[in-house]
Amino acid sequence: MTASTTGVVVQGTGGVWEVYTEQGDRVSASMRGRLKHEAHGALKLAVGDRVTLARDAQHAETWAITDIHPRTSKLARRMPGGRYGERVVVANLDQVLVVFAAARPEPHPRMLDRFLVIAEANGLSARIVINKADLVAPEVSAAVFADQAAAGYPVHHTSIRTGEGMDALRDEVEHRSSALSGPSGVGKSSLMNALFPGLDLRTGAVSESVNKGRHTTVGAMLHPLPHGGFIADTPGLREVGLWGIEAGQVASCFPEFRPLLEACRFADCIHTVEPGCAVREAVEAGDVSSGRYESYVKLRDELTGKG
């Protein structure tokens, strides 16, 4: 490799970051002191960031990150444990694949709505992947996720055991930067292993006693794909927190609400009690899912401290 190059951060821990270079090599690098000082309290390095690397003049095998390139997007969540602040899970994504299971654990559409809102709030397109499709009759699974499909989200039904939907999903992932998100235990790591043999991601069984997956991924990791693109293996996010979104913006994170927002009688309508609300009228007419509307009210209340 040359004295300097560019790459993508694929993993990081303890101040040492693994970078996948444009030449296809993996190198370990630390942030140069000046950059670390400048980034303090501002842009913090995250998996998925594009960076410039330089060799140490005296130690040819030592690399330093000298620049963090501007981000095109990010998937962020609130810091866990009730702490204030933002944690960027993955930067520079093209899309989020929200993975739920058809069964084991049982799917919760309202939780799915939360993941979708987070993708929308981060400006990321989302696809829904219903894994373990062989465990449930197709018409049953389709009914559970009908509201999200009607809202315009692409829905993929996949089964590692039967191979259902795997080729179609692979086509949507290659040559893009994607993150798999969703609850623990739905088979995200197993799905990636089946889509791209050789990733060898750790997998874990679902606890029968609590019907929740054990955490097998401890931090986001970005994996280069054989024919181009990256896929991120993210931790199971049991406590997904909304970040960077105001209560008044929640409605615009529901795609089926957007055409209706300008039709409300009042410009500051919050779509809960006001007369002449086009969103509520659409719900009452059956044109908008009452379940999705329920998710909207719950998420808005959460942001205003009522939830």
Buried (B, 14 or more C-beta within 10 A) or exposed (E): BEEEBBBBBBBBEEEEBBBBBEEEEEBEBBBBEEBBEEBEEEBBBBBBBBBBBBBEEEEEEBBBBBEBEEBEBBBBBBEEEEEEEBBBBBBBBBBBBBBBBBBBBEBEBEBBBBBBBBBBBBEBBBBBBBBBBBBBEEEEBBEBBBBBEEBEBBBBBBBBEEEBBBEEBBEBBBEBBBBBBBBBBBBBBBBBBBBBEEBEBEBBEBEEEEEBBEEBBEEBBBBBBEEEBBBBBBBBBEEBBBBEBEBEBBBEBBBBBEEBBEEBEEEEBBBEEBEEBBBBBBBEEEEBBEBBBBBBBBBBBBBEEEE
